[in-house]
Amino acid sequence: MSDLTAFIAGLPKAELHVHHVGSASPRIVAELAARHPDSKVPGDPAALRDFFTFTDFAHFIEVYLSVVDLLRDAEDIRLLTYEVARDLARQQVRYAELTVTPFSSTSRGIPAEAFLEAIEDARHAAEKELGVVLRWTFDIPGEAGLPAAEETTRIATEMAPDGLISFGLGGPEIGVPRPQFKPHFDRAIASGLHSVPHAGETTGPETVWDALTSLRAERIGHGTSATRDPRLLEHLAEHRIPLEVCPTSNIATRAVEDLDEHPIREMVEAGVLVTVNSDDPPMFSTDLNTEYAIAARLLSLDAPGIASLAKNAVEASFMDGAGKSRLNEEIDTYVTAWSRQA
């Protein structure tokens, strides 16, 4: 293990772009598949590597939804949520904003009340037993259209659990224009939720503009294509609108051809607030520590530079001021201790 790898492994972190179902580890997916043998998902963890090899973004969505089909009842949801928290804790993640898609479960027959009770129960247990603070982003699965948007908005505004802080939009971008969801985001924002849609991952910078103007985005999920528009980069930097960057994900879904071509350096050089995240880590054979190591290489960062990247996530998070101060202080204490032993 290199010095920087060891530094990253122990560094306290926040994660802002990580999906609930997409964080299901091979062990958990295999366990769920064994419980539901009618599923087309392999029950052998070794076979999941091939199953999680994607030809394009559309294929990724197809595979992702097949894993969603493994979540048949509230106990499945609770199990998944707690185990995701366990994996985050292993990486020294202290705070995570987990993207959850209630419609994927409610449309398959799990009552919204039971779904919400399951994730909240897991959230409380994770904080008490693992030391991980979880908060929820409820997102619209774009491929399911306006009915899904309406149901997601209803749950988010009329049944909001204590852990819910933001409202998102995921799924394919091609053929799913952002402006159609403006009324739903308006309602969510009016209820006190933050706006954090995906945009500019597999489409151009115009999708990011749509997210900013129509959905009043406070952060952008991915924003990979933003570097094609200097005016957009300038706007993001000037208004301190963070980008949730997920390098390995962009390669796995073919949004970017090669890691060395990833636009993260251009984003940083333009003054944009960049955070590093893992998206759907087991599906992409990665984790947050790996993404930090990739970012460190692409940005030529040393240990203090990596710590600054971790602080970007704290700044871009929706933690309260006291929570941000605590995590920043913990990062500073860690860096000081590291430098003394180096």
Contacts in CASP RR format, 6 or more apart in sequence:
PFRMAT RR
TARGET T0000
AUTHOR 0000-0000-0000
METHOD contacts of the structure
MODEL  1
MSDLTAFIAGLPKAELHVHHVGSASPRIVAELAARHPDSKVPGDPAALRD
FFTFTDFAHFIEVYLSVVDLLRDAEDIRLLTYEVARDLARQQVRYAELTV
TPFSSTSRGIPAEAFLEAIEDARHAAEKELGVVLRWTFDIPGEAGLPAAE
ETTRIATEMAPDGLISFGLGGPEIGVPRPQFKPHFDRAIASGLHSVPHAG
ETTGPETVWDALTSLRAERIGHGTSATRDPRLLEHLAEHRIPLEVCPTSN
IATRAVEDLDEHPIREMVEAGVLVTVNSDDPPMFSTDLNTEYAIAARLLS
LDAPGIASLAKNAVEASFMDGAGKSRLNEEIDTYVTAWSRQA
1 9 0 8 1.000
3 303 0 8 1.000
3 342 0 8 1.000
4 293 0 8 1.000
4 296 0 8 1.000
4 302 0 8 1.000
4 303 0 8 1.000
4 306 0 8 1.000
5 289 0 8 1.000
5 293 0 8 1.000
7 303 0 8 1.000
7 306 0 8 1.000
7 338 0 8 1.000
8 289 0 8 1.000
8 292 0 8 1.000
8 293 0 8 1.000
8 296 0 8 1.000
8 306 0 8 1.000
9 91 0 8 1.000
9 92 0 8 1.000
9 289 0 8 1.000
10 92 0 8 1.000
10 334 0 8 1.000
11 92 0 8 1.000
11 292 0 8 1.000
11 306 0 8 1.000
11 307 0 8 1.000
11 310 0 8 1.000
11 331 0 8 1.000
11 334 0 8 1.000
12 92 0 8 1.000
12 94 0 8 1.000
12 310 0 8 1.000
12 327 0 8 1.000
12 330 0 8 1.000
12 331 0 8 1.000
12 334 0 8 1.000
13 91 0 8 1.000
13 92 0 8 1.000
13 93 0 8 1.000
13 94 0 8 1.000
13 288 0 8 1.000
13 292 0 8 1.000
13 310 0 8 1.000
13 313 0 8 1.000
14 93 0 8 1.000
14 94 0 8 1.000
14 95 0 8 1.000
14 96 0 8 1.000
14 310 0 8 1.000
14 313 0 8 1.000
14 314 0 8 1.000
14 317 0 8 1.000
14 319 0 8 1.000
14 327 0 8 1.000
15 88 0 8 1.000
15 93 0 8 1.000
15 95 0 8 1.000
15 96 0 8 1.000
15 97 0 8 1.000
15 277 0 8 1.000
15 278 0 8 1.000
15 288 0 8 1.000
15 313 0 8 1.000
16 96 0 8 1.000
16 97 0 8 1.000
16 219 0 8 1.000
16 242 0 8 1.000
16 244 0 8 1.000
16 275 0 8 1.000
16 277 0 8 1.000
16 313 0 8 1.000
16 316 0 8 1.000
16 317 0 8 1.000
17 97 0 8 1.000
17 99 0 8 1.000
17 221 0 8 1.000
17 222 0 8 1.000
17 244 0 8 1.000
17 246 0 8 1.000
17 275 0 8 1.000
17 277 0 8 1.000
17 278 0 8 1.000
17 279 0 8 1.000
18 84 0 8 1.000
18 88 0 8 1.000
18 96 0 8 1.000
18 97 0 8 1.000
18 98 0 8 1.000
18 99 0 8 1.000
18 277 0 8 1.000
18 278 0 8 1.000
18 279 0 8 1.000
18 280 0 8 1.000
18 281 0 8 1.000
18 288 0 8 1.000
19 98 0 8 1.000
19 99 0 8 1.000
19 101 0 8 1.000
19 279 0 8 1.000
19 280 0 8 1.000
20 80 0 8 1.000
20 81 0 8 1.000
20 84 0 8 1.000
20 98 0 8 1.000
20 99 0 8 1.000
20 100 0 8 1.000
20 101 0 8 1.000
20 119 0 8 1.000
21 64 0 8 1.000
21 67 0 8 1.000
21 68 0 8 1.000
21 71 0 8 1.000
21 80 0 8 1.000
21 101 0 8 1.000
21 104 0 8 1.000
21 280 0 8 1.000
22 64 0 8 1.000
22 67 0 8 1.000
22 279 0 8 1.000
22 280 0 8 1.000
22 281 0 8 1.000
22 282 0 8 1.000
22 283 0 8 1.000
23 84 0 8 1.000
23 87 0 8 1.000
23 98 0 8 1.000
23 278 0 8 1.000
23 280 0 8 1.000
23 281 0 8 1.000
23 282 0 8 1.000
24 32 0 8 1.000
24 67 0 8 1.000
24 70 0 8 1.000
24 80 0 8 1.000
24 83 0 8 1.000
24 84 0 8 1.000
24 282 0 8 1.000
25 83 0 8 1.000
25 87 0 8 1.000
25 282 0 8 1.000
26 45 0 8 1.000
26 48 0 8 1.000
26 49 0 8 1.000
26 282 0 8 1.000
27 45 0 8 1.000
27 83 0 8 1.000
28 79 0 8 1.000
28 80 0 8 1.000
28 83 0 8 1.000
29 41 0 8 1.000
29 43 0 8 1.000
29 45 0 8 1.000
29 48 0 8 1.000
29 67 0 8 1.000
29 70 0 8 1.000
29 282 0 8 1.000
30 42 0 8 1.000
30 43 0 8 1.000
30 44 0 8 1.000
30 45 0 8 1.000
30 48 0 8 1.000
31 79 0 8 1.000
32 39 0 8 1.000
32 41 0 8 1.000
32 70 0 8 1.000
32 71 0 8 1.000
32 76 0 8 1.000
32 79 0 8 1.000
32 80 0 8 1.000
33 39 0 8 1.000
33 41 0 8 1.000
33 42 0 8 1.000
33 43 0 8 1.000
33 70 0 8 1.000
34 43 0 8 1.000
35 70 0 8 1.000
35 72 0 8 1.000
35 76 0 8 1.000
36 69 0 8 1.000
36 70 0 8 1.000
36 72 0 8 1.000
39 66 0 8 1.000
39 69 0 8 1.000
39 70 0 8 1.000
40 66 0 8 1.000
41 48 0 8 1.000
41 51 0 8 1.000
41 66 0 8 1.000
41 67 0 8 1.000
41 69 0 8 1.000
41 70 0 8 1.000
42 48 0 8 1.000
42 51 0 8 1.000
49 285 0 8 1.000
51 63 0 8 1.000
52 63 0 8 1.000
52 282 0 8 1.000
52 283 0 8 1.000
52 284 0 8 1.000
52 285 0 8 1.000
54 60 0 8 1.000
54 63 0 8 1.000
54 252 0 8 1.000
54 253 0 8 1.000
54 254 0 8 1.000
55 254 0 8 1.000
56 253 0 8 1.000
56 254 0 8 1.000
57 172 0 8 1.000
57 174 0 8 1.000
57 201 0 8 1.000
57 202 0 8 1.000
57 253 0 8 1.000
57 254 0 8 1.000
57 255 0 8 1.000
58 172 0 8 1.000
60 252 0 8 1.000
60 253 0 8 1.000
60 283 0 8 1.000
61 143 0 8 1.000
61 171 0 8 1.000
61 172 0 8 1.000
63 283 0 8 1.000
64 280 0 8 1.000
64 283 0 8 1.000
65 104 0 8 1.000
67 283 0 8 1.000
68 101 0 8 1.000
68 104 0 8 1.000
68 105 0 8 1.000
68 108 0 8 1.000
69 108 0 8 1.000
70 76 0 8 1.000
71 77 0 8 1.000
71 80 0 8 1.000
71 104 0 8 1.000
71 105 0 8 1.000
71 108 0 8 1.000
71 110 0 8 1.000
72 108 0 8 1.000
72 110 0 8 1.000
73 110 0 8 1.000
73 114 0 8 1.000
74 110 0 8 1.000
74 114 0 8 1.000
74 115 0 8 1.000
74 117 0 8 1.000
74 118 0 8 1.000
75 118 0 8 1.000
77 105 0 8 1.000
77 110 0 8 1.000
77 114 0 8 1.000
77 115 0 8 1.000
77 118 0 8 1.000
77 119 0 8 1.000
77 122 0 8 1.000
78 118 0 8 1.000
78 119 0 8 1.000
78 121 0 8 1.000
78 122 0 8 1.000
81 98 0 8 1.000
81 118 0 8 1.000
81 119 0 8 1.000
81 122 0 8 1.000
81 123 0 8 1.000
81 126 0 8 1.000
81 134 0 8 1.000
82 122 0 8 1.000
82 125 0 8 1.000
82 126 0 8 1.000
84 98 0 8 1.000
85 96 0 8 1.000
85 122 0 8 1.000
85 123 0 8 1.000
85 126 0 8 1.000
85 130 0 8 1.000
85 132 0 8 1.000
85 134 0 8 1.000
86 126 0 8 1.000
86 130 0 8 1.000
87 281 0 8 1.000
87 287 0 8 1.000
88 96 0 8 1.000
88 130 0 8 1.000
88 132 0 8 1.000
88 288 0 8 1.000
89 126 0 8 1.000
89 130 0 8 1.000
89 131 0 8 1.000
89 132 0 8 1.000
91 287 0 8 1.000
91 288 0 8 1.000
91 289 0 8 1.000
93 132 0 8 1.000
93 288 0 8 1.000
94 131 0 8 1.000
94 132 0 8 1.000
94 133 0 8 1.000
94 327 0 8 1.000
94 330 0 8 1.000
95 132 0 8 1.000
95 133 0 8 1.000
95 135 0 8 1.000
95 314 0 8 1.000
95 317 0 8 1.000
95 319 0 8 1.000
95 323 0 8 1.000
95 327 0 8 1.000
96 132 0 8 1.000
96 133 0 8 1.000
96 134 0 8 1.000
96 135 0 8 1.000
97 135 0 8 1.000
97 136 0 8 1.000
97 137 0 8 1.000
97 165 0 8 1.000
97 166 0 8 1.000
97 196 0 8 1.000
97 317 0 8 1.000
97 318 0 8 1.000
98 134 0 8 1.000
98 135 0 8 1.000
98 136 0 8 1.000
98 137 0 8 1.000
99 137 0 8 1.000
99 139 0 8 1.000
99 168 0 8 1.000
99 170 0 8 1.000
100 119 0 8 1.000
100 136 0 8 1.000
100 137 0 8 1.000
100 138 0 8 1.000
100 139 0 8 1.000
101 138 0 8 1.000
101 139 0 8 1.000
101 141 0 8 1.000
101 152 0 8 1.000
102 112 0 8 1.000
102 115 0 8 1.000
102 116 0 8 1.000
102 138 0 8 1.000
102 151 0 8 1.000
102 152 0 8 1.000
102 155 0 8 1.000
102 156 0 8 1.000
103 140 0 8 1.000
103 141 0 8 1.000
103 144 0 8 1.000
103 148 0 8 1.000
103 151 0 8 1.000
103 152 0 8 1.000
103 155 0 8 1.000
104 141 0 8 1.000
105 115 0 8 1.000
106 112 0 8 1.000
106 115 0 8 1.000
106 151 0 8 1.000
106 155 0 8 1.000
107 144 0 8 1.000
107 148 0 8 1.000
107 151 0 8 1.000
112 155 0 8 1.000
112 159 0 8 1.000
113 159 0 8 1.000
116 155 0 8 1.000
116 159 0 8 1.000
116 161 0 8 1.000
119 136 0 8 1.000
119 161 0 8 1.000
120 161 0 8 1.000
120 162 0 8 1.000
120 163 0 8 1.000
122 134 0 8 1.000
123 134 0 8 1.000
123 136 0 8 1.000
123 163 0 8 1.000
126 132 0 8 1.000
126 134 0 8 1.000
127 133 0 8 1.000
127 134 0 8 1.000
133 319 0 8 1.000
134 163 0 8 1.000
135 163 0 8 1.000
135 164 0 8 1.000
135 165 0 8 1.000
135 166 0 8 1.000
135 318 0 8 1.000
136 161 0 8 1.000
136 163 0 8 1.000
136 164 0 8 1.000
136 165 0 8 1.000
136 166 0 8 1.000
137 164 0 8 1.000
137 165 0 8 1.000
137 166 0 8 1.000
137 167 0 8 1.000
137 168 0 8 1.000
137 196 0 8 1.000
138 152 0 8 1.000
138 155 0 8 1.000
138 156 0 8 1.000
138 164 0 8 1.000
138 166 0 8 1.000
138 167 0 8 1.000
138 168 0 8 1.000
139 152 0 8 1.000
139 167 0 8 1.000
139 168 0 8 1.000
139 169 0 8 1.000
139 170 0 8 1.000
139 197 0 8 1.000
139 198 0 8 1.000
140 148 0 8 1.000
140 149 0 8 1.000
140 152 0 8 1.000
140 153 0 8 1.000
140 168 0 8 1.000
140 169 0 8 1.000
140 170 0 8 1.000
140 181 0 8 1.000
140 184 0 8 1.000
141 148 0 8 1.000
141 152 0 8 1.000
141 170 0 8 1.000
141 171 0 8 1.000
142 148 0 8 1.000
142 149 0 8 1.000
142 169 0 8 1.000
142 170 0 8 1.000
142 171 0 8 1.000
142 172 0 8 1.000
142 176 0 8 1.000
142 181 0 8 1.000
143 171 0 8 1.000
143 172 0 8 1.000
143 176 0 8 1.000
145 176 0 8 1.000
146 180 0 8 1.000
146 181 0 8 1.000
149 181 0 8 1.000
149 184 0 8 1.000
150 184 0 8 1.000
152 184 0 8 1.000
153 167 0 8 1.000
153 184 0 8 1.000
153 187 0 8 1.000
153 188 0 8 1.000
156 164 0 8 1.000
156 167 0 8 1.000
156 188 0 8 1.000
156 191 0 8 1.000
156 193 0 8 1.000
157 187 0 8 1.000
157 188 0 8 1.000
157 191 0 8 1.000
157 193 0 8 1.000
160 191 0 8 1.000
160 193 0 8 1.000
164 193 0 8 1.000
165 193 0 8 1.000
165 194 0 8 1.000
165 318 0 8 1.000
166 193 0 8 1.000
166 194 0 8 1.000
166 195 0 8 1.000
166 196 0 8 1.000
166 318 0 8 1.000
167 184 0 8 1.000
167 185 0 8 1.000
167 188 0 8 1.000
167 189 0 8 1.000
167 193 0 8 1.000
167 194 0 8 1.000
167 195 0 8 1.000
167 196 0 8 1.000
168 185 0 8 1.000
168 195 0 8 1.000
168 196 0 8 1.000
168 197 0 8 1.000
168 198 0 8 1.000
169 178 0 8 1.000
169 181 0 8 1.000
169 185 0 8 1.000
169 197 0 8 1.000
169 198 0 8 1.000
169 199 0 8 1.000
169 211 0 8 1.000
169 215 0 8 1.000
170 197 0 8 1.000
170 198 0 8 1.000
171 198 0 8 1.000
172 202 0 8 1.000
173 198 0 8 1.000
173 199 0 8 1.000
173 200 0 8 1.000
173 201 0 8 1.000
173 202 0 8 1.000
173 203 0 8 1.000
173 207 0 8 1.000
174 202 0 8 1.000
174 203 0 8 1.000
177 210 0 8 1.000
178 197 0 8 1.000
178 199 0 8 1.000
178 207 0 8 1.000
178 210 0 8 1.000
178 211 0 8 1.000
178 214 0 8 1.000
178 215 0 8 1.000
179 210 0 8 1.000
179 214 0 8 1.000
179 215 0 8 1.000
181 197 0 8 1.000
181 214 0 8 1.000
181 215 0 8 1.000
182 214 0 8 1.000
182 215 0 8 1.000
185 195 0 8 1.000
185 197 0 8 1.000
185 214 0 8 1.000
185 215 0 8 1.000
185 216 0 8 1.000
188 195 0 8 1.000
189 195 0 8 1.000
189 216 0 8 1.000
194 218 0 8 1.000
194 219 0 8 1.000
194 318 0 8 1.000
195 215 0 8 1.000
195 216 0 8 1.000
195 217 0 8 1.000
195 218 0 8 1.000
196 217 0 8 1.000
196 218 0 8 1.000
196 219 0 8 1.000
196 220 0 8 1.000
196 221 0 8 1.000
196 244 0 8 1.000
197 211 0 8 1.000
197 215 0 8 1.000
197 217 0 8 1.000
197 220 0 8 1.000
197 221 0 8 1.000
198 220 0 8 1.000
198 221 0 8 1.000
198 222 0 8 1.000
199 207 0 8 1.000
199 208 0 8 1.000
199 210 0 8 1.000
199 211 0 8 1.000
199 217 0 8 1.000
199 220 0 8 1.000
199 221 0 8 1.000
199 222 0 8 1.000
199 223 0 8 1.000
200 207 0 8 1.000
200 208 0 8 1.000
200 211 0 8 1.000
200 220 0 8 1.000
200 222 0 8 1.000
200 223 0 8 1.000
200 224 0 8 1.000
200 225 0 8 1.000
200 226 0 8 1.000
201 221 0 8 1.000
201 222 0 8 1.000
201 223 0 8 1.000
201 224 0 8 1.000
201 225 0 8 1.000
201 250 0 8 1.000
201 253 0 8 1.000
201 255 0 8 1.000
202 253 0 8 1.000
202 255 0 8 1.000
203 225 0 8 1.000
204 225 0 8 1.000
204 228 0 8 1.000
205 225 0 8 1.000
205 226 0 8 1.000
205 228 0 8 1.000
205 229 0 8 1.000
205 232 0 8 1.000
207 225 0 8 1.000
208 220 0 8 1.000
208 223 0 8 1.000
208 225 0 8 1.000
208 226 0 8 1.000
208 229 0 8 1.000
208 232 0 8 1.000
209 229 0 8 1.000
209 232 0 8 1.000
211 217 0 8 1.000
211 220 0 8 1.000
212 220 0 8 1.000
212 235 0 8 1.000
212 241 0 8 1.000
217 241 0 8 1.000
218 241 0 8 1.000
219 241 0 8 1.000
219 242 0 8 1.000
219 243 0 8 1.000
219 244 0 8 1.000
219 316 0 8 1.000
220 226 0 8 1.000
220 236 0 8 1.000
220 241 0 8 1.000
220 242 0 8 1.000
220 243 0 8 1.000
220 244 0 8 1.000
221 243 0 8 1.000
221 244 0 8 1.000
222 243 0 8 1.000
222 244 0 8 1.000
222 245 0 8 1.000
222 246 0 8 1.000
222 249 0 8 1.000
222 250 0 8 1.000
222 255 0 8 1.000
223 243 0 8 1.000
223 244 0 8 1.000
223 245 0 8 1.000
224 245 0 8 1.000
224 250 0 8 1.000
224 255 0 8 1.000
224 256 0 8 1.000
224 263 0 8 1.000
226 232 0 8 1.000
226 233 0 8 1.000
226 236 0 8 1.000
226 243 0 8 1.000
226 263 0 8 1.000
226 267 0 8 1.000
226 272 0 8 1.000
227 233 0 8 1.000
227 263 0 8 1.000
227 266 0 8 1.000
227 267 0 8 1.000
227 270 0 8 1.000
230 270 0 8 1.000
233 266 0 8 1.000
233 267 0 8 1.000
233 270 0 8 1.000
233 271 0 8 1.000
233 272 0 8 1.000
234 270 0 8 1.000
235 241 0 8 1.000
236 243 0 8 1.000
236 270 0 8 1.000
236 272 0 8 1.000
236 273 0 8 1.000
237 270 0 8 1.000
237 271 0 8 1.000
237 272 0 8 1.000
237 273 0 8 1.000
240 273 0 8 1.000
241 272 0 8 1.000
241 273 0 8 1.000
242 272 0 8 1.000
242 273 0 8 1.000
242 274 0 8 1.000
242 275 0 8 1.000
242 312 0 8 1.000
242 315 0 8 1.000
242 316 0 8 1.000
243 267 0 8 1.000
243 272 0 8 1.000
243 273 0 8 1.000
243 274 0 8 1.000
243 275 0 8 1.000
244 275 0 8 1.000
244 277 0 8 1.000
244 316 0 8 1.000
245 264 0 8 1.000
245 267 0 8 1.000
245 274 0 8 1.000
245 275 0 8 1.000
245 276 0 8 1.000
245 277 0 8 1.000
245 295 0 8 1.000
246 276 0 8 1.000
246 277 0 8 1.000
246 278 0 8 1.000
246 279 0 8 1.000
246 291 0 8 1.000
247 256 0 8 1.000
247 259 0 8 1.000
247 262 0 8 1.000
247 264 0 8 1.000
247 276 0 8 1.000
247 291 0 8 1.000
247 294 0 8 1.000
247 295 0 8 1.000
247 298 0 8 1.000
248 259 0 8 1.000
248 278 0 8 1.000
248 279 0 8 1.000
248 284 0 8 1.000
248 285 0 8 1.000
248 286 0 8 1.000
248 290 0 8 1.000
248 291 0 8 1.000
248 294 0 8 1.000
249 255 0 8 1.000
249 278 0 8 1.000
249 279 0 8 1.000
249 280 0 8 1.000
249 284 0 8 1.000
249 286 0 8 1.000
250 256 0 8 1.000
250 262 0 8 1.000
251 257 0 8 1.000
251 258 0 8 1.000
251 259 0 8 1.000
251 262 0 8 1.000
252 283 0 8 1.000
252 284 0 8 1.000
256 262 0 8 1.000
256 263 0 8 1.000
259 294 0 8 1.000
259 298 0 8 1.000
260 298 0 8 1.000
262 298 0 8 1.000
264 274 0 8 1.000
264 295 0 8 1.000
264 298 0 8 1.000
264 299 0 8 1.000
265 298 0 8 1.000
265 299 0 8 1.000
267 274 0 8 1.000
268 274 0 8 1.000
268 299 0 8 1.000
273 312 0 8 1.000
273 315 0 8 1.000
273 316 0 8 1.000
274 309 0 8 1.000
274 312 0 8 1.000
275 309 0 8 1.000
275 312 0 8 1.000
275 313 0 8 1.000
275 316 0 8 1.000
276 288 0 8 1.000
276 291 0 8 1.000
276 292 0 8 1.000
276 295 0 8 1.000
276 309 0 8 1.000
276 312 0 8 1.000
276 313 0 8 1.000
277 288 0 8 1.000
277 291 0 8 1.000
277 313 0 8 1.000
278 284 0 8 1.000
278 286 0 8 1.000
278 287 0 8 1.000
278 288 0 8 1.000
278 290 0 8 1.000
278 291 0 8 1.000
281 287 0 8 1.000
281 288 0 8 1.000
292 306 0 8 1.000
292 309 0 8 1.000
292 310 0 8 1.000
295 301 0 8 1.000
295 306 0 8 1.000
295 309 0 8 1.000
296 305 0 8 1.000
296 306 0 8 1.000
296 309 0 8 1.000
299 309 0 8 1.000
301 308 0 8 1.000
301 309 0 8 1.000
303 335 0 8 1.000
303 338 0 8 1.000
303 339 0 8 1.000
303 342 0 8 1.000
304 335 0 8 1.000
307 331 0 8 1.000
307 332 0 8 1.000
307 334 0 8 1.000
307 335 0 8 1.000
310 331 0 8 1.000
311 328 0 8 1.000
311 331 0 8 1.000
314 324 0 8 1.000
314 327 0 8 1.000
314 328 0 8 1.000
314 331 0 8 1.000
315 324 0 8 1.000
317 324 0 8 1.000
319 327 0 8 1.000
END
